[in-house]
Amino acid sequence: MTSDATGPVGGRTGALLPVGFRDRLPPAAEAASQLVRTVVDCFASHGYDRVAPPLVEHEVSLARWLGKPLGTALFRSPDPASGEALALRPDITGQIARIAATRLSAAPRPLRLAYAGPVLRAQAGQLDPARELTQAGAELIGEDSVAALAELVNAAIQALTAAGVTNISVDLTTPELVAELAASQWPVANLPALVAALDSKDWGALEGFDTRPYRALLEAAGPAETSLPCLKAIAPALTERLADLVSALPQVRITIDPTERHGFEYQSWVGVSLFGAANGQLLAREIGRGGAYRVRYPDGSDEPAAGVSLYIDPLVDAGLGVLQGRRIFLPEGTAPAMAAQLRAEGWATVCALSGRDSSEGCSHVWNGKAAVAKD
């Protein structure tokens, strides 16, 4: 189902694809399109209008609107027309932030936008070798409240459910909490080293700090029902917001990891990861990510926002999105008008062009009078 074409094709080594890229063959290519449509339609039903930003932008623009350095994530190239530095997008959220801050700056808030398309990354992730990914999601610009996050996460859960994902679980994290504690009641001399130790869950590395409070953050990780009481003694206001968010989500398994920051570098008070199963098997990696963030303006001001991105490729690889359509083989001599009538009735017709054509891949055969199911 993966349609991975990173090896020789037809015995010709010249047909190799770059590492991390692949062809989507039937039925996976159509499955990917169906899943994108399912996700976008679900967000549309919640009032999110679709936009389609370009694959290539000025390099300085891609990172500006989220305040997140992209560094080694970018494919770069000079523009042959102007000589300016261009880059292929590694994520679409920053582009939505740009659109909201420029082209749609006068639109009423909160602004609801949805999107879908490929993203390209110069380096693969630790758990996923792919460098070309399909991303579909939604952004709510102008608000980052509990209600905004609940709307987005619930819509994402509904979209994943419609796509065939089961056993959906949600992991919440608090990307700003450690820095806020270090700047107030739990000061430390080396914040980057502390963050690195907490990110890696390295208890030994924490020995160089006043470990009692920060070890309490690691100990607070777990199911929401046990994590929230632990966090309440550390950050009562934030814990209240998290508890409200947990209450606003459907009956899915929710865990909280207050120290997880990897991949949440531009999120603010909460980050969200989604996991699930397909065809009876747990998916090996996350299938969605999002949270609250701020759109950064050139004048130094910012605007609250929230969003969620769903990853289509692991769903396709798990066999989701494949439709068993009605496909009928029409022998030579079948009248074009009959073929047109069958297509109008919802059939996909495969017309024989010569005696070499076969009904391979068809569910039915036309016998001149009716559609006959193949054995």
Backbone hydrogen bonds, N-H to C=O, Kabsch-Sander energy under -0.5 kcal/mol:
donor,donor_aa,acceptor,acceptor_aa,energy
9,V,12,R,-1.1
10,G,8,P,-0.5
12,R,9,V,-1.8
13,T,11,G,-0.7
15,A,12,R,-2.0
16,L,13,T,-1.6
17,L,5,A,-0.6
21,F,18,P,-1.8
23,D,3,S,-0.6
25,L,23,D,-0.7
28,A,25,L,-1.1
29,A,25,L,-1.7
31,A,27,P,-2.2
32,A,28,A,-2.5
33,S,29,A,-1.7
34,Q,30,E,-2.5
35,L,31,A,-2.5
36,V,32,A,-2.3
37,R,33,S,-2.3
38,T,34,Q,-2.3
39,V,35,L,-2.5
40,V,36,V,-2.8
41,D,37,R,-2.6
42,C,38,T,-1.7
43,F,39,V,-2.2
44,A,40,V,-2.5
45,S,41,D,-1.9
46,H,42,C,-0.6
46,H,43,F,-1.1
47,G,44,A,-2.0
48,Y,43,F,-1.9
49,D,47,G,-0.6
49,D,112,R,-1.9
51,V,114,A,-2.6
57,E,87,A,-2.3
59,E,85,A,-2.2
61,S,58,H,-1.0
62,L,58,H,-1.2
63,A,59,E,-0.8
64,R,60,V,-0.8
65,W,61,S,-0.9
66,L,63,A,-0.9
67,G,63,A,-1.2
68,K,63,A,-1.1
73,A,70,L,-2.7
74,L,71,G,-1.3
75,F,88,L,-0.6
76,R,74,L,-0.6
77,S,86,L,-2.1
79,D,84,E,-2.8
83,G,79,D,-3.4
86,L,77,S,-2.8
87,A,57,E,-2.5
88,L,75,F,-2.1
89,R,55,L,-2.4
96,I,92,I,-2.0
97,A,93,T,-2.2
98,R,94,G,-2.0
99,I,95,Q,-2.5
100,A,96,I,-2.6
101,A,97,A,-2.1
102,T,98,R,-1.4
104,L,99,I,-2.8
105,S,102,T,-1.5
107,A,104,L,-1.2
111,L,141,I,-2.9
112,R,110,P,-0.5
113,L,111,L,-0.6
113,L,139,E,-2.6
114,A,49,D,-2.7
115,Y,137,G,-2.0
117,G,135,Q,-2.3
119,V,133,L,-2.7
120,L,89,R,-2.8
121,R,131,R,-2.7
122,A,73,A,-1.8
125,G,128,D,-1.1
131,R,20,G,-2.9
132,E,20,G,-1.1
133,L,119,V,-2.6
133,L,131,R,-0.5
135,Q,117,G,-2.9
135,Q,133,L,-0.6
136,A,310,L,-2.3
137,G,115,Y,-2.0
138,A,308,V,-2.2
139,E,113,L,-3.1
140,L,306,A,-3.7
141,I,111,L,-2.9
141,I,139,E,-0.6
142,G,304,P,-2.8
143,E,140,L,-0.6
149,L,145,S,-2.4
150,A,146,V,-2.8
151,E,147,A,-2.3
152,L,148,A,-2.1
153,V,149,L,-2.9
154,N,150,A,-2.5
155,A,151,E,-2.1
156,A,152,L,-2.5
157,I,153,V,-2.6
158,Q,154,N,-2.3
159,A,155,A,-2.3
160,L,156,A,-2.6
161,T,157,I,-2.4
162,A,158,Q,-2.4
163,A,159,A,-1.6
164,G,160,L,-0.5
164,G,161,T,-1.3
165,V,160,L,-2.6
166,T,277,A,-2.9
169,S,275,F,-2.2
170,V,253,R,-3.0
171,D,273,S,-2.8
172,L,170,V,-0.5
172,L,255,T,-3.0
173,T,271,G,-2.2
174,T,257,D,-0.6
176,E,268,S,-1.2
177,L,174,T,-1.3
178,V,174,T,-0.5
180,E,176,E,-2.2
181,L,177,L,-2.6
182,A,178,V,-2.5
183,A,179,A,-1.4
184,S,181,L,-1.1
186,W,181,L,-2.8
188,V,182,A,-0.5
194,L,190,N,-1.8
195,V,191,L,-2.9
196,A,192,P,-2.3
197,A,193,A,-2.1
198,L,194,L,-2.5
199,D,195,V,-2.8
200,S,196,A,-1.8
201,K,198,L,-1.0
202,D,197,A,-2.7
203,W,201,K,-1.1
206,L,202,D,-1.1
207,E,204,G,-1.6
208,G,205,A,-1.2
209,F,206,L,-2.1
211,T,209,F,-1.9
214,Y,210,D,-0.8
215,R,211,T,-3.2
216,A,212,R,-1.2
217,L,213,P,-0.8
218,L,214,Y,-1.4
219,E,215,R,-2.3
220,A,216,A,-1.0
221,A,218,L,-1.2
222,G,256,I,-2.4
224,A,254,I,-2.6
226,T,223,P,-1.3
227,S,223,P,-2.7
228,L,224,A,-2.4
230,C,226,T,-0.9
231,L,227,S,-2.3
232,K,228,L,-1.9
233,A,229,P,-0.7
233,A,230,C,-0.5
234,I,231,L,-1.1
235,A,231,L,-3.1
239,T,235,A,-2.6
240,E,236,P,-1.9
241,R,237,A,-1.5
242,L,238,L,-2.5
243,A,239,T,-2.7
244,D,240,E,-2.1
245,L,241,R,-2.2
246,V,242,L,-2.8
247,S,243,A,-2.2
248,A,244,D,-1.3
249,L,245,L,-0.7
249,L,246,V,-1.0
252,V,250,P,-2.7
253,R,168,I,-0.9
255,T,170,V,-2.5
256,I,222,G,-2.9
257,D,172,L,-3.0
260,E,257,D,-1.1
264,F,261,R,-2.8
267,Q,264,F,-0.8
268,S,292,A,-2.8
271,G,173,T,-2.5
272,V,290,G,-2.7
273,S,171,D,-2.2
274,L,288,G,-2.5
275,F,169,S,-2.3
277,A,166,T,-3.0
278,A,281,Q,-2.7
281,Q,278,A,-1.9
283,L,276,G,-2.7
287,I,274,L,-2.7
288,G,274,L,-1.0
289,R,309,S,-2.5
290,G,272,V,-2.4
291,G,307,G,-2.6
292,A,270,V,-2.1
293,Y,305,A,-2.8
294,R,266,Y,-0.5
295,V,303,E,-3.1
296,R,65,W,-2.9
296,R,294,R,-0.6
297,Y,301,S,-2.9
300,G,297,Y,-2.1
303,E,295,V,-1.7
305,A,293,Y,-2.3
306,A,140,L,-1.9
307,G,291,G,-2.0
308,V,138,A,-2.3
309,S,289,R,-3.4
310,L,136,A,-3.7
311,Y,287,I,-2.2
312,I,134,T,-2.0
312,I,310,L,-0.6
313,D,134,T,-0.5
315,L,312,I,-0.7
316,V,312,I,-2.0
317,D,313,D,-2.7
318,A,314,P,-1.0
319,G,316,V,-2.0
320,L,315,L,-2.3
322,V,319,G,-0.6
323,L,321,G,-0.5
325,G,323,L,-1.6
327,R,325,G,-0.8
328,I,348,A,-2.6
329,F,364,H,-2.4
330,L,350,V,-2.8
334,T,331,P,-1.7
338,M,335,A,-0.5
339,A,335,A,-2.0
340,A,336,P,-2.5
341,Q,337,A,-2.0
342,L,338,M,-2.4
343,R,339,A,-2.2
344,A,340,A,-2.0
345,E,341,Q,-1.2
346,G,343,R,-1.6
347,W,342,L,-2.4
348,A,326,R,-2.8
349,T,347,W,-0.6
350,V,328,I,-2.7
351,C,349,T,-0.6
352,A,330,L,-2.9
357,D,354,S,-1.5
362,C,359,S,-2.4
363,S,327,R,-1.8
364,H,327,R,-2.0
365,V,372,V,-2.4
366,W,329,F,-2.8
367,N,365,V,-0.5
367,N,370,A,-2.2
372,V,365,V,-2.9
372,V,370,A,-0.5
374,K,363,S,-2.3
